[in-house]
């Protein structure tokens, strides 16, 4: 949905949604990659830390265990002992100068960058588009994620770096994409 509605100037595009989990959609050659079982794009279950935290899928160290809004909230609760209920609160309190929240975001954006750099290294997209609830943090999310991702990608000296941008459709991309698939 994001790819079709966004009128992007490339046929290589990855959407990463950061919400309860981490979701994804991969467009290469202008076509949605679905895989043999129509389940390709499950980027949330790409391992980013072999000895990492348990994931709901039964594996350890999944991207989702570190990059989702749920993970950000869980890490904030664990670090502070407070009943944090929204990712927005973590961003707000970091912006207000609370050092523990700044460190939580530092760790979060680093893990996010690991996952994004892996996607860039594998697929070489022109765009990585970030959607979902966490994307509402805007530049507070994008600035550190871009910087860290570009430092981790293999082709650091490439003339054209993938653009890491915010989704235009925010949370409506999935429903519109599903409707377009039915056409």
Secondary structure, DSSP 8 states (H G I E B T S, - for coil): -HHHHHT-S-S-EEEEEESSSEEEEEEETTEE--TTTT-TT-GGGSBS-TT--B-TTS-BSBTHHHHSHHHHHHHHHHHH-S----HHHHHHHHHTT-HHHHHHHHHHHHHHHHHHHHHHHHH--SEEEEESGGGGGTHHHHHHHHHHHHHHSS-TT-SS--EEEE-SSGGGHHHHHHHHHT-
